[in-house]
Structure formats: C-alpha cells, structure tokens
Amino acid sequence: MFCHVESPYYAELPMEKFVNQVSMTKNLTNELQLWKMVALVRDPIERFIAGFVDKCFQAPLHRPEETGGRQYCNGCGPNLTCFVMTEYEKMLNHSWSNLSFVPTAEDSHFFPQNWLCPFERINFTLIKYKSLAKAADEQNFIDQFVAFLANIPSLSQETIEFVRAQAGLKLGHHTSGSAAYKFVKERIYESPFLMEFLVRMFYWDFKVLGFPLPKLFGINY
C-alpha cells in the first residue's frame, strides 16, 4: 500500500524501506494527537449556494478565464436542477471509487466537507463560518478563530493581529447578500426535489459537523 501511494507504477518495495515507512506513519499519527487542529466549516446548503453562484453565475461573467471556453458547471451553465443532478452522480461515482472518474477543480468546491479531513479520527476544533452578511455573525466568527490562535504559544501577537485583520476582508468573489445568492436560495428552499438531493449529497456533513438538517414543508430530513 505504501509503495503504491508513493510510486503507483513500481511494484517492488525493499523490506527495510517498508519498515521505515510504517514507523514514520505511526510516529506521525501519534504526533498528530498533540497538534491543535482547527477546521473552518460551513452550513452545507449555504456552502453549496455560495459555490454555485460563484462558479456558475459570477465566474462566466466576470472571470471568463476560469472557464477557458469549456463547458462550465458540469455543462449545465446556470441551470440549477441540471447541476444538482450531475454533481450528485459525480459524488456517487467518487464514493464508489470509480477509477475512470476524475474530479474537476469545480468539484472541490462542492464535494462534502467531511471528505476533506478525517474528522472522525482526529479531534478538530470546529469553527462555523457564516455567510457574514450580518456584522454580528462576522465578528463572532473572527473572535472564535482568533481565540483559537491565541492558545497556540508559538504564534506571536503580531501574527494573530494580522490574521484578525485579514479575516475581516471581503474577497472579490464573495456571494453573500447578492441578488443571485438570494435567488438560488429561494429556488432551493421552495423545491422539495432539490432539497432532497442536496440533503442526500451532504447528509454526513450535517451529522459530522453538527449542523441541523433542513426542515421543509413539514418534512424533517
């Protein structure tokens, strides 16, 4: 297994090297238990909406170099239903270890957050990122993040203050508060069909990361 990870096309691994790699892996695993781990996580539906608006609305209009003339957003463009269904199929293929399936750069913005880190094996401090449309939510998020950093002795106060200042900046591609964001959010929450598939896609994000499952039209997902 270690040989395949390091050199997929090389079949032989000397025993001495194998033993060393096993030892290194065990040491790293033990060392990770001493680290302070933090993950900035986001409500799955909110994260999906922000990603869809940025990649399928804003990028083609304002950052055409990102699409490079190719069919963007799974070939669906701004068609929300088409995109949800095709991304759902992609997630199934990826979870089934379909070797012929190659995720795109866009997929990294939509695949479940719990696929990115071993939350079940390593004790992360989870800080929940909000859309930051409200000043109080933004300040609460920044305060939590800075409080975590303040407990790391190796970080200087200067570094922490720099992070605080940067965390309050709005990126050029932020989507919260935009008309497109509000439109897509309404479409999703008014459609049991779309919501059902989004819950299927991100069910374990809700469970693992501690976000409440949506309630819609009397249906408790």
N, C-alpha and C positions, 0 to 999 in steps of 0.2 A: 504494500500500500504506500509506504513512504517513498519507494523507488518511483512508483507511478506518479505520485504528486510532484516529485522533483524532476523526473525525466520520463514522460509518458511513453516514449518510444525506445527506452533502454530497458531490457528485460532482466539484466543481472545486477545484483547489489551485493558487494562483499559483506560478509558477516560482521566484520569489525565496524564498518560504516553503519550497518543496520543497527547494531547495539548502541553506537554513539547517538544515532538519531532518536532512538527510543528514549535514551537517557535525557537528551535535550528536551524532548517533548514533555516528559514527566516533570522536569525541572521548571519548564515554562508554565505548565499547568499549576504547579504549586506556587510559583511566583505570582501568577495572576490573582491568587486568592488574597494577596497582600496589597494589591493595587486598589486605588479608589476609581471605580468605574462609573461613568455618567452617560446617560443617553437622553438626548432631546427627542421626545416623541410627540406625535400629533394625532388628534382625533382622526380615525381612518377616513371618514366621509369628507371631512374638511380638507384633509391632505389630498384626497382624490380630486376634489373640485379645484383646488389651487393648481394641481399639476395639469389637469385637463385644460383649464383656462390659459395657463401659461404656454403649454406645448401645442395646443390645438386652436387657440384663438390668437394669442399675442405673438408667438414666435413667427408664424407665417406672415403676419402683417408688419411687424416691427423688427424682426431678426431673421429675414429670409435666408441668410447664410447658414442658419442652423438646419434648414430643411434640404438645402443643396439641390433643389429641383426635384427631389424624390417625393414619393407619396408619403405624407407625414401622418402621424397618429393612426397607424395600422391601415393606412389607405382610406380612412374614414373621414379625414378632414375634421370639421367641427360637428359631425353627426354623432351626438352623444350615445344614442342607443347602439349604433354600429360599433363605436369604440368600446363600450362596456362589454358587449358580447365577444368581440375579438380578443380583448385583453383577458377576459375570463378564460377563453380557450388557451391562450398563451400560458396562463398560470397553471392550468391543468397539465399542459404538456411539460412544463418545467418541473412541477411537483412529481410527475410520473417518471422523471429522469429520461425524457425522450432525447436521445443523443443527437438527433437531427435538428433539434430546436436550438436556435442561438438567440438569446435575449438581445434586444437593441438598447441603445443608450436611453431611449424614451422609457423602456420597461423599468429601468432603475428608479424612475420617479413614481411608479405605480405598484410595483410588486410589494407584498406585505412587509411591514417593518420588522416583524419577528423573524423574517428570513435573513435579516442583515446582521443580527447579533445573537449569541446563544443566551438569551435572557433566562432560560430555564436552568442553566448550569452555572452562571456567574451572577453574583449579586450586584446588579446595577442600581444606581440611584436614578430614578426616572423623573425627569422634569418635563411637564406637559406644555408644549408650545401651543399658544392660541393664535388666532388669526391676527391678533394685535390691532384690530380695528378700534378697540377701546383702550384709552390711555391706561386705565387701571389694570387691564389684563397684561398689557405690555410691561408695565412697571413690576407687576408681580412675577412675571416670567424672568425678567432681568435680575430681580432681587434673589430669586431662588438659585439661579445659575451662579451669581457672584458669591452667594453664601456657601455654595459647594466649593468653589475655587478657594475661598478664604480658609478652608480647612486643610488645604494642601501646603505644608510647610515650605516646600521648595519653590513656590510661586511668590514672587515679590509683589508688594503692594502696587508698584508701578505697572506690572503686568496685569494685575487684576483690574485696575482702573482703566487700562487700555481696552480690555475685553468689555468692561461695562459700557464704555463709550461706543465701541463698535457694535455691540448688541442692540443699541438703540437706533442704529441707522436703518433706513428703508432701502432695500435693494431696488434697482431699476426695473426688475421684473416682478415685483410684488403684486399680488392679485386681490388681496382682501379689500373690500369696500368698492370694488369696481362694478360697473353695470353688468359685465359679463359674468362675474362671480355670482352676483345675486340671481341672475337669470338661470344659470346652471343649477344653483342650489334649489331654486323653486321647482325646476323640472324634476330633479331627483326626489324631493320630498313630496311632490304631487303624484309620483308614479310608483305604485307598489311593485311593479315589474322591475324597474331599475333598482329600487332599494333592495329588493330580494337578492338580486345578483351581486350588488355591492356588499351586502352582508355575507353572502357566500364567500366572496373574494377575501374579505378582511375579518372573518369571524374570529380567528385566533389573535389578531391584533387587538380586537375589543377585549378578549378574555385575558391575554397575557399582559397587556399594557394597562389594563384597568380602566378602560373607557366603557361607559354604559352603552348597551345595544340600543339602536333607534326603536322608537315606538311610532307606528304609523297606522292610521285608520283602525285603531283598536287591536292591531296585530303586535304582539310582543315578541320580537325576534330573539 
